């Protein structure tokens, strides 16, 4: 996974963006979800 920090005018990091996405595992159940899904197919939890 590649991440790029966003910086403010002074060069201090303010956030991190993910440039690539992959399959993700739900935090509340053992389900692995497809890349394009924002919600778990099993329990409905969002990935963010």
N, CA, C, O and CB atoms as a CASP TS submission, in Angstrom:
PFRMAT TS
TARGET T0000
AUTHOR 0000-0000-0000
METHOD Language model
MODEL 1
PARENT N/A
ATOM      1  N   UNK     1       0.844  -1.171   0.000  1.00  0.00           N
ATOM      2  CA  UNK     1       0.000   0.000   0.000  1.00  0.00           C
ATOM      3  C   UNK     1       0.893   1.239   0.000  1.00  0.00           C
ATOM      4  O   UNK     1       1.833   1.332   0.790  1.00  0.00           O
ATOM      5  CB  UNK     1      -0.963  -0.005   1.219  1.00  0.00           C
ATOM      6  N   UNK     2       0.604   2.163  -0.865  1.00  0.00           N
ATOM      7  CA  UNK     2       1.349   3.410  -0.929  1.00  0.00           C
ATOM      8  C   UNK     2       0.535   4.504  -0.252  1.00  0.00           C
ATOM      9  O   UNK     2      -0.658   4.651  -0.518  1.00  0.00           O
ATOM     10  CB  UNK     2       1.679   3.791  -2.397  1.00  0.00           C
ATOM     11  N   UNK     3       1.172   5.262   0.613  1.00  0.00           N
ATOM     12  CA  UNK     3       0.489   6.395   1.242  1.00  0.00           C
ATOM     13  C   UNK     3       1.295   7.648   1.006  1.00  0.00           C
ATOM     14  O   UNK     3       2.524   7.608   0.952  1.00  0.00           O
ATOM     15  CB  UNK     3       0.280   6.159   2.757  1.00  0.00           C
ATOM     16  N   UNK     4       0.603   8.758   0.866  1.00  0.00           N
ATOM     17  CA  UNK     4       1.241  10.046   0.664  1.00  0.00           C
ATOM     18  C   UNK     4       0.752  11.003   1.735  1.00  0.00           C
ATOM     19  O   UNK     4      -0.451  11.248   1.834  1.00  0.00           O
ATOM     20  CB  UNK     4       0.951  10.601  -0.753  1.00  0.00           C
ATOM     21  N   UNK     5       1.659  11.551   2.541  1.00  0.00           N
ATOM     22  CA  UNK     5       1.189  12.504   3.557  1.00  0.00           C
ATOM     23  C   UNK     5       0.814  13.834   2.925  1.00  0.00           C
ATOM     24  O   UNK     5       1.493  14.317   2.019  1.00  0.00           O
ATOM     25  CB  UNK     5       2.263  12.722   4.630  1.00  0.00           C
ATOM     26  N   UNK     6      -0.260  14.415   3.404  1.00  0.00           N
ATOM     27  CA  UNK     6      -0.614  15.774   3.015  1.00  0.00           C
ATOM     28  C   UNK     6       0.086  16.689   4.004  1.00  0.00           C
ATOM     29  O   UNK     6       0.138  16.396   5.199  1.00  0.00           O
ATOM     30  CB  UNK     6      -2.185  16.007   3.002  1.00  0.00           C
ATOM     31  N   UNK     7       0.611  17.771   3.520  1.00  0.00           N
ATOM     32  CA  UNK     7       1.337  18.689   4.405  1.00  0.00           C
ATOM     33  C   UNK     7       0.744  20.078   4.330  1.00  0.00           C
ATOM     34  O   UNK     7       0.202  20.488   3.304  1.00  0.00           O
ATOM     35  CB  UNK     7       2.826  18.734   4.044  1.00  0.00           C
ATOM     36  N   UNK     8       0.858  20.803   5.447  1.00  0.00           N
ATOM     37  CA  UNK     8       0.405  22.193   5.461  1.00  0.00           C
ATOM     38  C   UNK     8       1.524  23.069   4.890  1.00  0.00           C
ATOM     39  O   UNK     8       2.589  22.550   4.555  1.00  0.00           O
ATOM     40  CB  UNK     8       0.012  22.650   6.915  1.00  0.00           C
ATOM     41  N   UNK     9       1.312  24.381   4.772  1.00  0.00           N
ATOM     42  CA  UNK     9       2.329  25.256   4.168  1.00  0.00           C
ATOM     43  C   UNK     9       3.691  25.220   4.874  1.00  0.00           C
ATOM     44  O   UNK     9       4.708  25.521   4.250  1.00  0.00           O
ATOM     45  CB  UNK     9       1.822  26.669   4.159  1.00  0.00           C
ATOM     46  N   UNK    10       3.728  24.860   6.157  1.00  0.00           N
ATOM     47  CA  UNK    10       4.991  24.772   6.885  1.00  0.00           C
ATOM     48  C   UNK    10       5.675  23.416   6.694  1.00  0.00           C
ATOM     49  O   UNK    10       6.784  23.208   7.186  1.00  0.00           O
ATOM     50  CB  UNK    10       4.754  25.024   8.364  1.00  0.00           C
ATOM     51  N   UNK    11       5.017  22.487   5.978  1.00  0.00           N
ATOM     52  CA  UNK    11       5.602  21.174   5.731  1.00  0.00           C
ATOM     53  C   UNK    11       5.241  20.130   6.769  1.00  0.00           C
ATOM     54  O   UNK    11       5.760  19.015   6.725  1.00  0.00           O
ATOM     55  CB  UNK    11       7.075  21.295   5.661  1.00  0.00           C
ATOM     56  N   UNK    12       4.354  20.469   7.709  1.00  0.00           N
ATOM     57  CA  UNK    12       3.944  19.513   8.733  1.00  0.00           C
ATOM     58  C   UNK    12       2.828  18.616   8.190  1.00  0.00           C
ATOM     59  O   UNK    12       1.900  19.103   7.545  1.00  0.00           O
ATOM     60  CB  UNK    12       3.476  20.250  10.015  1.00  0.00           C
ATOM     61  N   UNK    13       2.917  17.303   8.450  1.00  0.00           N
ATOM     62  CA  UNK    13       1.856  16.406   7.964  1.00  0.00           C
ATOM     63  C   UNK    13       0.518  16.713   8.635  1.00  0.00           C
ATOM     64  O   UNK    13       0.467  16.972   9.837  1.00  0.00           O
ATOM     65  CB  UNK    13       2.240  14.937   8.213  1.00  0.00           C
ATOM     66  N   UNK    14      -0.555  16.684   7.858  1.00  0.00           N
ATOM     67  CA  UNK    14      -1.886  16.953   8.403  1.00  0.00           C
ATOM     68  C   UNK    14      -2.842  15.775   8.210  1.00  0.00           C
ATOM     69  O   UNK    14      -3.848  15.687   8.914  1.00  0.00           O
ATOM     70  CB  UNK    14      -2.469  18.197   7.753  1.00  0.00           C
ATOM     71  N   UNK    15      -2.558  14.881   7.287  1.00  0.00           N
ATOM     72  CA  UNK    15      -3.409  13.717   7.044  1.00  0.00           C
ATOM     73  C   UNK    15      -2.643  12.754   6.145  1.00  0.00           C
ATOM     74  O   UNK    15      -1.611  13.103   5.573  1.00  0.00           O
ATOM     75  CB  UNK    15      -4.779  14.130   6.394  1.00  0.00           C
ATOM     76  N   UNK    16      -3.162  11.548   6.032  1.00  0.00           N
ATOM     77  CA  UNK    16      -2.556  10.557   5.151  1.00  0.00           C
ATOM     78  C   UNK    16      -3.642  10.008   4.252  1.00  0.00           C
ATOM     79  O   UNK    16      -4.717   9.638   4.724  1.00  0.00           O
ATOM     80  CB  UNK    16      -1.861   9.416   5.957  1.00  0.00           C
ATOM     81  N   UNK    17      -3.365   9.951   2.941  1.00  0.00           N
ATOM     82  CA  UNK    17      -4.316   9.400   1.977  1.00  0.00           C
ATOM     83  C   UNK    17      -3.806   8.061   1.484  1.00  0.00           C
ATOM     84  O   UNK    17      -2.605   7.886   1.276  1.00  0.00           O
ATOM     85  CB  UNK    17      -4.538  10.371   0.790  1.00  0.00           C
ATOM     86  N   UNK    18      -4.704   7.129   1.300  1.00  0.00           N
ATOM     87  CA  UNK    18      -4.355   5.849   0.714  1.00  0.00           C
ATOM     88  C   UNK    18      -4.538   5.957  -0.794  1.00  0.00           C
ATOM     89  O   UNK    18      -5.607   6.335  -1.272  1.00  0.00           O
ATOM     90  CB  UNK    18      -5.219   4.694   1.311  1.00  0.00           C
ATOM     91  N   UNK    19      -3.492   5.623  -1.536  1.00  0.00           N
ATOM     92  CA  UNK    19      -3.555   5.719  -2.987  1.00  0.00           C
ATOM     93  C   UNK    19      -4.033   4.419  -3.628  1.00  0.00           C
ATOM     94  O   UNK    19      -4.543   4.435  -4.749  1.00  0.00           O
ATOM     95  CB  UNK    19      -2.197   6.097  -3.538  1.00  0.00           C
ATOM     96  N   UNK    20      -3.876   3.305  -2.936  1.00  0.00           N
ATOM     97  CA  UNK    20      -4.321   2.013  -3.439  1.00  0.00           C
ATOM     98  C   UNK    20      -5.279   1.406  -2.427  1.00  0.00           C
ATOM     99  O   UNK    20      -5.162   1.633  -1.222  1.00  0.00           O
ATOM    100  CB  UNK    20      -3.116   1.063  -3.710  1.00  0.00           C
ATOM    101  N   UNK    21      -6.211   0.643  -2.930  1.00  0.00           N
ATOM    102  CA  UNK    21      -7.120  -0.071  -2.038  1.00  0.00           C
ATOM    103  C   UNK    21      -7.063  -1.548  -2.372  1.00  0.00           C
ATOM    104  O   UNK    21      -6.793  -1.937  -3.509  1.00  0.00           O
ATOM    105  CB  UNK    21      -8.573   0.469  -2.157  1.00  0.00           C
ATOM    106  N   UNK    22      -7.315  -2.343  -1.388  1.00  0.00           N
ATOM    107  CA  UNK    22      -7.347  -3.781  -1.584  1.00  0.00           C
ATOM    108  C   UNK    22      -8.528  -4.342  -0.837  1.00  0.00           C
ATOM    109  O   UNK    22      -9.292  -3.602  -0.217  1.00  0.00           O
ATOM    110  CB  UNK    22      -6.037  -4.443  -1.120  1.00  0.00           C
ATOM    111  N   UNK    23      -8.682  -5.648  -0.892  1.00  0.00           N
ATOM    112  CA  UNK    23      -9.735  -6.291  -0.109  1.00  0.00           C
ATOM    113  C   UNK    23      -9.493  -5.940   1.359  1.00  0.00           C
ATOM    114  O   UNK    23      -8.349  -5.772   1.782  1.00  0.00           O
ATOM    115  CB  UNK    23      -9.753  -7.857  -0.332  1.00  0.00           C
ATOM    116  N   UNK    24     -10.559  -5.832   2.121  1.00  0.00           N
ATOM    117  CA  UNK    24     -10.421  -5.450   3.519  1.00  0.00           C
ATOM    118  C   UNK    24     -11.200  -6.399   4.404  1.00  0.00           C
ATOM    119  O   UNK    24     -12.205  -6.973   3.986  1.00  0.00           O
ATOM    120  CB  UNK    24     -10.891  -4.014   3.738  1.00  0.00           C
ATOM    121  N   UNK    25     -10.727  -6.562   5.639  1.00  0.00           N
ATOM    122  CA  UNK    25     -11.372  -7.441   6.613  1.00  0.00           C
ATOM    123  C   UNK    25     -12.114  -6.594   7.625  1.00  0.00           C
ATOM    124  O   UNK    25     -11.574  -5.625   8.158  1.00  0.00           O
ATOM    125  CB  UNK    25     -10.340  -8.357   7.317  1.00  0.00           C
ATOM    126  N   UNK    26     -13.345  -6.966   7.882  1.00  0.00           N
ATOM    127  CA  UNK    26     -14.186  -6.237   8.823  1.00  0.00           C
ATOM    128  C   UNK    26     -13.598  -6.279  10.235  1.00  0.00           C
ATOM    129  O   UNK    26     -13.036  -7.294  10.647  1.00  0.00           O
ATOM    130  CB  UNK    26     -15.605  -6.815   8.824  1.00  0.00           C
ATOM    131  N   UNK    27     -13.726  -5.184  10.967  1.00  0.00           N
ATOM    132  CA  UNK    27     -13.229  -5.112  12.344  1.00  0.00           C
ATOM    133  C   UNK    27     -14.142  -5.845  13.325  1.00  0.00           C
ATOM    134  O   UNK    27     -13.712  -6.195  14.424  1.00  0.00           O
ATOM    135  CB  UNK    27     -13.082  -3.658  12.770  1.00  0.00           C
ATOM    136  N   UNK    28     -15.407  -6.083  12.937  1.00  0.00           N
ATOM    137  CA  UNK    28     -16.367  -6.695  13.855  1.00  0.00           C
ATOM    138  C   UNK    28     -16.657  -8.166  13.596  1.00  0.00           C
ATOM    139  O   UNK    28     -17.260  -8.834  14.436  1.00  0.00           O
ATOM    140  CB  UNK    28     -17.634  -5.948  13.797  1.00  0.00           C
ATOM    141  N   UNK    29     -16.237  -8.678  12.448  1.00  0.00           N
ATOM    142  CA  UNK    29     -16.450 -10.093  12.136  1.00  0.00           C
ATOM    143  C   UNK    29     -15.337 -10.535  11.191  1.00  0.00           C
ATOM    144  O   UNK    29     -14.631  -9.684  10.650  1.00  0.00           O
ATOM    145  CB  UNK    29     -17.873 -10.338  11.497  1.00  0.00           C
ATOM    146  N   UNK    30     -15.160 -11.817  10.977  1.00  0.00           N
ATOM    147  CA  UNK    30     -14.024 -12.285  10.170  1.00  0.00           C
ATOM    148  C   UNK    30     -14.228 -12.227   8.655  1.00  0.00           C
ATOM    149  O   UNK    30     -13.498 -12.889   7.917  1.00  0.00           O
ATOM    150  CB  UNK    30     -13.710 -13.679  10.548  1.00  0.00           C
ATOM    151  N   UNK    31     -15.188 -11.462   8.186  1.00  0.00           N
ATOM    152  CA  UNK    31     -15.497 -11.413   6.762  1.00  0.00           C
ATOM    153  C   UNK    31     -14.477 -10.570   5.999  1.00  0.00           C
ATOM    154  O   UNK    31     -14.127  -9.471   6.431  1.00  0.00           O
ATOM    155  CB  UNK    31     -16.902 -10.858   6.546  1.00  0.00           C
ATOM    156  N   UNK    32     -14.003 -11.087   4.866  1.00  0.00           N
ATOM    157  CA  UNK    32     -13.160 -10.320   3.959  1.00  0.00           C
ATOM    158  C   UNK    32     -14.065  -9.795   2.857  1.00  0.00           C
ATOM    159  O   UNK    32     -14.827 -10.550   2.252  1.00  0.00           O
ATOM    160  CB  UNK    32     -11.976 -11.188   3.377  1.00  0.00           C
ATOM    161  N   UNK    33     -13.976  -8.495   2.601  1.00  0.00           N
ATOM    162  CA  UNK    33     -14.865  -7.827   1.655  1.00  0.00           C
ATOM    163  C   UNK    33     -14.124  -7.383   0.405  1.00  0.00           C
ATOM    164  O   UNK    33     -12.909  -7.185   0.428  1.00  0.00           O
ATOM    165  CB  UNK    33     -15.529  -6.631   2.312  1.00  0.00           C
ATOM    166  N   UNK    34     -14.862  -7.229  -0.680  1.00  0.00           N
ATOM    167  CA  UNK    34     -14.285  -6.789  -1.946  1.00  0.00           C
ATOM    168  C   UNK    34     -13.861  -5.332  -1.864  1.00  0.00           C
ATOM    169  O   UNK    34     -14.344  -4.579  -1.019  1.00  0.00           O
ATOM    170  CB  UNK    34     -15.282  -6.988  -3.090  1.00  0.00           C
ATOM    171  N   UNK    35     -12.964  -4.948  -2.743  1.00  0.00           N
ATOM    172  CA  UNK    35     -12.397  -3.604  -2.764  1.00  0.00           C
ATOM    173  C   UNK    35     -13.457  -2.522  -2.861  1.00  0.00           C
ATOM    174  O   UNK    35     -13.400  -1.544  -2.116  1.00  0.00           O
ATOM    175  CB  UNK    35     -11.440  -3.471  -3.911  1.00  0.00           C
ATOM    176  N   UNK    36     -14.414  -2.669  -3.753  1.00  0.00           N
ATOM    177  CA  UNK    36     -15.377  -1.600  -4.034  1.00  0.00           C
ATOM    178  C   UNK    36     -16.466  -1.461  -2.965  1.00  0.00           C
ATOM    179  O   UNK    36     -17.205  -0.476  -2.977  1.00  0.00           O
ATOM    180  CB  UNK    36     -16.024  -1.845  -5.372  1.00  0.00           C
ATOM    181  N   UNK    37     -16.582  -2.418  -2.047  1.00  0.00           N
ATOM    182  CA  UNK    37     -17.632  -2.339  -1.024  1.00  0.00           C
ATOM    183  C   UNK    37     -17.226  -1.421   0.117  1.00  0.00           C
ATOM    184  O   UNK    37     -16.103  -1.503   0.614  1.00  0.00           O
ATOM    185  CB  UNK    37     -17.953  -3.730  -0.479  1.00  0.00           C
ATOM    186  N   UNK    38     -18.137  -0.544   0.536  1.00  0.00           N
ATOM    187  CA  UNK    38     -17.877   0.337   1.670  1.00  0.00           C
ATOM    188  C   UNK    38     -18.422  -0.258   2.963  1.00  0.00           C
ATOM    189  O   UNK    38     -18.021   0.144   4.055  1.00  0.00           O
ATOM    190  CB  UNK    38     -18.490   1.716   1.425  1.00  0.00           C
ATOM    191  N   UNK    39     -19.339  -1.217   2.834  1.00  0.00           N
ATOM    192  CA  UNK    39     -19.918  -1.865   4.007  1.00  0.00           C
ATOM    193  C   UNK    39     -19.652  -3.361   3.970  1.00  0.00           C
ATOM    194  O   UNK    39     -19.578  -3.971   2.904  1.00  0.00           O
ATOM    195  CB  UNK    39     -21.426  -1.594   4.088  1.00  0.00           C
ATOM    196  N   UNK    40     -19.510  -3.935   5.150  1.00  0.00           N
ATOM    197  CA  UNK    40     -19.298  -5.375   5.278  1.00  0.00           C
ATOM    198  C   UNK    40     -20.525  -6.125   4.757  1.00  0.00           C
ATOM    199  O   UNK    40     -21.656  -5.756   5.074  1.00  0.00           O
ATOM    200  CB  UNK    40     -19.006  -5.761   6.754  1.00  0.00           C
ATOM    201  N   UNK    41     -20.310  -7.163   3.968  1.00  0.00           N
ATOM    202  CA  UNK    41     -21.434  -7.924   3.424  1.00  0.00           C
ATOM    203  C   UNK    41     -22.140  -8.750   4.495  1.00  0.00           C
ATOM    204  O   UNK    41     -23.304  -9.112   4.324  1.00  0.00           O
ATOM    205  CB  UNK    41     -20.954  -8.836   2.309  1.00  0.00           C
ATOM    206  N   UNK    42     -21.455  -9.052   5.593  1.00  0.00           N
ATOM    207  CA  UNK    42     -22.033  -9.881   6.644  1.00  0.00           C
ATOM    208  C   UNK    42     -22.781  -9.076   7.702  1.00  0.00           C
ATOM    209  O   UNK    42     -23.922  -9.398   8.032  1.00  0.00           O
ATOM    210  CB  UNK    42     -20.952 -10.686   7.302  1.00  0.00           C
ATOM    211  N   UNK    43     -22.138  -8.016   8.245  1.00  0.00           N
ATOM    212  CA  UNK    43     -22.751  -7.297   9.373  1.00  0.00           C
ATOM    213  C   UNK    43     -23.097  -5.831   9.075  1.00  0.00           C
ATOM    214  O   UNK    43     -23.769  -5.190   9.883  1.00  0.00           O
ATOM    215  CB  UNK    43     -21.823  -7.348  10.553  1.00  0.00           C
ATOM    216  N   UNK    44     -22.654  -5.291   7.936  1.00  0.00           N
ATOM    217  CA  UNK    44     -23.007  -3.924   7.566  1.00  0.00           C
ATOM    218  C   UNK    44     -22.105  -2.830   8.091  1.00  0.00           C
ATOM    219  O   UNK    44     -22.373  -1.651   7.859  1.00  0.00           O
ATOM    220  CB  UNK    44     -24.350  -3.652   8.015  1.00  0.00           C
ATOM    221  N   UNK    45     -21.027  -3.194   8.805  1.00  0.00           N
ATOM    222  CA  UNK    45     -20.084  -2.204   9.323  1.00  0.00           C
ATOM    223  C   UNK    45     -19.365  -1.525   8.169  1.00  0.00           C
ATOM    224  O   UNK    45     -19.037  -2.179   7.179  1.00  0.00           O
ATOM    225  CB  UNK    45     -19.065  -2.859  10.282  1.00  0.00           C
ATOM    226  N   UNK    46     -19.113  -0.207   8.279  1.00  0.00           N
ATOM    227  CA  UNK    46     -18.349   0.481   7.243  1.00  0.00           C
ATOM    228  C   UNK    46     -16.859   0.244   7.464  1.00  0.00           C
ATOM    229  O   UNK    46     -16.423  -0.032   8.581  1.00  0.00           O
ATOM    230  CB  UNK    46     -18.666   1.997   7.237  1.00  0.00           C
ATOM    231  N   UNK    47     -16.082   0.356   6.385  1.00  0.00           N
ATOM    232  CA  UNK    47     -14.662   0.074   6.496  1.00  0.00           C
ATOM    233  C   UNK    47     -13.864   1.225   7.098  1.00  0.00           C
ATOM    234  O   UNK    47     -12.703   1.031   7.458  1.00  0.00           O
ATOM    235  CB  UNK    47     -14.113  -0.260   5.149  1.00  0.00           C
ATOM    236  N   UNK    48     -14.445   2.413   7.220  1.00  0.00           N
ATOM    237  CA  UNK    48     -13.694   3.564   7.723  1.00  0.00           C
ATOM    238  C   UNK    48     -14.032   3.850   9.145  1.00  0.00           C
ATOM    239  O   UNK    48     -13.492   4.788   9.732  1.00  0.00           O
ATOM    240  CB  UNK    48     -13.955   4.784   6.887  1.00  0.00           C
TER
END
